[in-house]
């Protein structure tokens, strides 16, 4: 796939698009006082993908990780890893 930053493998593009859709869906729901409970396989897929790209983008696209309890829902742990306050 060709992006403004250059060519990237389709799997990377798909991972970024999935992360973007899931997390911005959470952002929107949270901003209107709603809670979302996305499918666990979607959260698991993004959570497995994120460590491959997030560390190099902290301070640019992602804030520092927010501590979240280990027993928090998977979506809360994911958004905390991405720098959002669940």
N, C-alpha and C positions, 0 to 999 in steps of 0.2 A: 504494500500500500504506500502511496506517496502522500506525505503530510508536509505541512509548511517547514518542518524541521528536517525533512529528508525522507528517504524511503525506509520503511520499517516492515518487518515480517507481518503477515496477516494475523498470526497468533498474538503478537504484541498489540496490534491495533484492536483486535477483538477483546483482549484483556483490559485495555485502557477504556474502551467503550463500555464494557460491562461494569467496571469499577465506577466510571463516571455516572452511568444511569442509576446504579444502585445507591450510591452515596448522595447524589443530588436528589434522588427520590426521598431519601431519609431527610435531607436538608429541608425540602419543601414541606414534608409532613410535620417535622419538628417546628418549623416556623409558624404553622397554623395550629399548633397544639395537639397534633395527632401523633399516634405511635404506629409505626409499621412493623410488621413481622414478616419479612421476606422469606421465601423458601430457603431452608437451611443449605441446600446444595448450591444456591446462588451465592450466599454469604461465604460458604466454605471455599468456593472457587475463587472468589475475589480475595479472601484472606490468604489463600495460598499464592496468589499472583502478586499481591501488593509488596511483599518484602523484596521482590526483584526490582522494583522501580522506585518505591517511596523513599528509601534512605538518601538516594542521590538528589532528590527533589525537595528535601526538607528546607524550609526557609524560602522556597520559591513557589511551589504549588501546594505544599503540605506543611502544616505547623508541627511543632514538636509533639511527640506522643503524649496523650493525656492518660494518666493512670486510671485503670478501670479494674474492678474486682474480677478475679478469675471466674467467679460464678455468675457474672453478668451475662445477659443474653448475647449470643454471637454477634448480632448487628451492633450492639453497644461496644463490644470489644473491638470490632473492626473500625468503627468510626473514631473510637479513642486512639487506636493505632494511627489513624490518619490525621490526628490532631484536632478532632472535634470533641466537644464536651457532650457526652450522651446524657 
